[in-house]
Amino acid sequence: MPPTSTYRLQLQPEFPFAAAERAVPYLAGLGVSHLHLSPVLEAVPGSTHGYDVTDHRSVRAELGGEEGLRSLAATARTHGLGLVVDLVPNHMAASPRHNHALRAVLREGPDSPYARWFDIDWRAGDGRVLLPVLPARLPEVRDRFRVSGGSLHLDGQEFPLRAGTEGLPLDELLDAQWYRLGWWRLARTELDYRRFFTVSELIGVRVEDPEVFAASHEKIVELVADGVIEGLRIDHPDGLADPQAYLEELAAATGGRCWTVVEKILTGPETLPAAWPVAGTTGYDALRQLDGVFTDPLGADELADVYREFVGKAGDRGGHWEATARRAAYEVVTHDLAAETAALTRIAGRICAADPALRDHAPWALRTAIRELLVRVPVYRPYRTGGAEVLTPEAARGAKAAFAVPEEATAVDVVRDLALGVRGDGPEHRAFRARFAQTSSALRAKSVEDTAFYRYTPLLSANEVGGDAGRPAVPVEEFHAYCLRIARDWPGTGTVLSTHDTKRSADVRAGIAVLSQCPEVWAELLGEVAGVPAPDPHVAWTAWQTAFGFGAPDPDRLGPAILKSVREAGLRTSWTEPDAEYERAVAEFAAAGPGRIPLRAASEAAFALEPHIRAHALGAALAQLTMPGVPELYQNTEREYRALVDPDNRAPFTVGPEDERTAVVRAALRLRRAHPEAFGADGTYVPLTAEGPAAAHCLAFARSGRVITAVTRLSLRLAQAGGWQDTELVLPEGRWIDALDGVREFTGGPATEVKLAELFAERPVALLARVE
């Protein structure tokens, strides 16, 4: 049985399997059907997330090992719950000390049986793997090396030695290895292995190789076969050489016994490839719809105008989303991903050199063509099918405009053909196509999610994974169309509001999104705190809006999040080129202003927004729990949960006091568990439309004639317009009971309209269950 709902737990040494096991009775009582666990395979010691896998052969000892996992599964089963596990096929920790496969490669070189595990370009540089791990240039740390136990040691790092080299003088010993130890800054331009995004500490794994797939999935497949694991979340499939082929191999290996969803970020109208053998995505597309339908489009536009006037030259030039995203893409592809574009240029150069029809394309022309096409990919990456719809002739024409000499611009046609796989099918051709797509996904993630979202900040609630900062609002009709499509095509897909990767939890985003209904209040608030000096207007806007959404002063949590935002934006400082003086000013401002002043209580107008923040938060929560798809609750979000970007949002699970949210969550989840057929593959979704002057403020739908969800949207605008007045909603025929109090009853049918003022008399949301 696929899940009816899941609950995500962040495992870590501080919260191992045994702690999760103790939480099972409570979570079962909420009504979820499955626990969703963060990665469970062996990882770097002390890792708080588990995505830095070191050994696919064993369950992580720090969490309790395989015995602990099986015990958790058994306890969960006795309470009617199954387990879903986060699977990381794309990368491993690039730690020779802990990664046995990488250690073997570094010791034995390209002839190692593990060499096929990693995308290493042995033909780059001097034929050795660059390990950019030194804190300074080699001569500056030379005296800190020591050889012991057949390994080379430096400041807690350990590197294997090639057989027979242990007794060599240090300089000869270093030159004799299959790897070259280099300053960490060399990674940007000289790296010769595929990594996860720009994280050199995570090395890409070649799961497209059948032997590598089998070895790296044997334990997970065993746990699925034994019934320990019933579902899989596939982390970052866009990093793989061929996501569809991988998913087909995984489905064959697990015998189709797993509910499987992929962490696939869909852009704009993009849809999940229909041929993928999965239940759907992890739910960022649903998050975009949910956030958008509770955002006021007119107010968001006004807020953008206020933002441009307030920030001025301190922000990204011009303050417009499309231009900001394009500039960020150019910066990332030329700077952060320089090693990746260099790798693509080398492959393209080898292909051209071996093909008489392609000779004499200069490396600089190929590199320029690669960059210009990459920045024009409108989604995360092209796939095996449909690539021509992504890398369009129009994109090629735009790329050619970067060339001063038309004859040189023909390199664009070569690169486009190679990326689409229409020019040759040899190993190098396949390698180029895969690496182009993999680099495309890294570029999109780094330039949009990790750069532009921190530079363009009129409404921070829109700057979320899968979101559209340039179009933050979603019309009700568009939301219904999305739900109808999901119910038809992907009824088992995941839906989320908060995750371990969201930059702000749903409650924080709700607080910010309400500002789209009152941009004038936000402008007044900024004026009231103008006496707190900020390093620049951009950081002031971003920090105060973050603090407003967070709701309460907390310098220990807000300060690090604000500092991270300016580093990610890269306008005045960055992770790799920090400006210590600027960062000190940011920290002092955060402590004196957003970390100290309770902005939501700063004025009567701000305090008056609290009921509307509540309406947004409850409405989004109920809509997510009852819309098509399988809802996931992130740990602690069954009650009010305010969290900022990681690591703030990855604190261990706790059982806290229940609140109004908890009652809504429990009622909705229990309905899903009691009536899986109403919400599953055979269930229906029927939009319900209110009638009357405030009809636009009601979002309502019915699920399979058994459950009705109705929520209030844009409640501040509703109040300003005079409330519900005579607005009515016609319910489907039958008797309906309020599932949130178990008392109130309503009658549905063509001539029995329900006044929305009555329906929402107790709370801004309603969940009705059909009385049999």
Disulfide bonds with the S-S distance in Angstrom:
none
